Amino acid sequence: MAKVVVLGLPGEAGLWVADLDAGTVTPFQPPAGSPLEAASKLRAGGAAIIKGVNFSVAVKSADDAFSGHLDG
């Protein structure tokens, strides 16, 4: 099972790599000509790309998440 996730948020141009084993989140620039770059370009046009993730929710703060809030 993958323990690394590439993610992006609406209104935020850049992408991020979250390494769950290492406990890190790092800015990410997809390699030129790669499938990730192509997906990133689709995302910039408004597409949502979801693959290999079965739960994702954006909340206003970590406190909201730890309190169990689903929308912030």
Secondary structure as the mmCIF struct_conf table of DSSP 4:
data_model
#
loop_
_struct_conf.conf_type_id
_struct_conf.id
_struct_conf.beg_label_comp_id
_struct_conf.beg_label_asym_id
_struct_conf.beg_label_seq_id
_struct_conf.end_label_comp_id
_struct_conf.end_label_asym_id
_struct_conf.end_label_seq_id
STRN STRN1 VAL A 4 LEU A 7
TURN_TY1_P TURN_TY1_P1 PRO A 10 GLY A 11
BEND BEND1 GLY A 14 GLY A 14
STRN STRN2 LEU A 15 ASP A 19
TURN_TY1_P TURN_TY1_P2 LEU A 20 GLY A 23
STRN STRN3 THR A 24 PHE A 28
HELX_LH_PP_P HELX_LH_PP_P1 PRO A 30 PRO A 31
TURN_TY1_P TURN_TY1_P3 ALA A 32 GLY A 33
BEND BEND2 SER A 34 SER A 34
HELX_RH_AL_P HELX_RH_AL_P1 PRO A 35 ALA A 44
TURN_TY1_P TURN_TY1_P4 GLY A 45 GLY A 46
BEND BEND3 GLY A 52 GLY A 52
BEND BEND4 ASN A 54 ASN A 54
BEND BEND5 LYS A 60 LYS A 60
HELX_RH_AL_P HELX_RH_AL_P2 ALA A 62 PHE A 66
TURN_TY1_P TURN_TY1_P5 SER A 67 GLY A 68
BEND BEND6 LEU A 70 LEU A 70
#
